[in-house]
Amino acid sequence: MKKLNSNGIQITGLGHYLPETVVTNEEIRSRLKYPEMHPAEKAVIGDIGVDKRHRANEKETAMYMAAKACEMAMKDANVDPEEIDLFILANWTDRYYLPDLAPQASLLMGTKNALSFDVSTACTGFIHGIQTAYSFISTGRFKKALVMGSERFSVRTRMGGYGEFTAGDAAAGCVVEKKEETDRGIFDFFLKDEGDLAGIIVTGPPPQSYVKSYPELVKNAADLSLKAIDKLLNDNGLKPEDIDWMVPHPGTDIVLQDVLKRSPFPAEKVLHNFSQVGNTSAASIPIVLSENYYSGKLKRGDLIISPAVGGGFYWGGLLYRL
């Protein structure tokens, strides 16, 4: 295995937050407007693959959930709010125009010395946030960053429709800072756009702006997730057996199953919680990291690869050692 070296910028704390309310499949079925999925929906959603998902209440705004996840991450990193000088919030589900949500989340958190702003690249938002924090910290002018994905996918899904099965609400993220050691950290990342695919997942006009996905999403999402894995491995001289864990963004069950089937990693090396939380968009990768870190399954020193795709259309990935 090729020895990987970072510049010391690494994830030092993880945190997540799940809303109090849990919605079961039975509850959703009780309010379905149509007994069967439309073929176009079936082509995107597949066999659902989600047993339950969390729904935010009125108190649990994107900002509130982000602040709760931040508390957990900062405690893990042994960092005080006043030490944070950069707060990046990845969110698309609650955004329209102005104002940004990050300054409001930062206010709740007490990170009064932080420059706060949003990034909005849908389900690739965590990757976007990490590469942005990495770039800011690399200048030497910023020391400690919070990168949070906080999404209420439920507000972008029509109640009584089959898309409700897949949509989950959650927040998760991490503290990113520079340390002396170079054997751990963020080794590689990239994010690319495919403008010709912009129309395969869209939202309608305000105020509802419900998300609508087209069948072409499935093949493109799976193919680009696998392409992201290959790029990160090849660019860093790695083989699949060098990786401890793959933590992908799941999308829908049919996309996830295709990625799992064709990925170079055995099932025991893949971590996801899609069946328990659904698609939590920008929170999907960090919530898996946080849950498995606190359960002890994922450990400091593990080498992880995370591919993701998102509306826009964006695709990319991260290679990092906790």
Secondary structure, 3 states (H helix, E strand, C coil): CCCCCCCCEEEEEEEEECCCEEEEHHHHHCCCCCCCCCHHHHHHHCCCCCCEEEECCCCCCHHHHHHHHHHHHHHHHCCCHHHCCEEEEECCCCCCCCCCCHHHHHHHHCCCCCEEEEECCHHHHHHHHHHHHHHHHHCCCCCEEEEEEEEEHHHHCCCCCHHHHCECEEEEEEEEEECCCCCCEEEEEEEEECHHHHHHEEECCCCCCCEEECCHHHHHHHHHHHHHHHHHHHHCCCCHHHCCEECCCCCCHHHHHHHHHHCCCCHHHECCCHHHHCECHHHHHHHHHHHHHHHCCCCCCCEEEEEEEECCCEEEEEEEEC
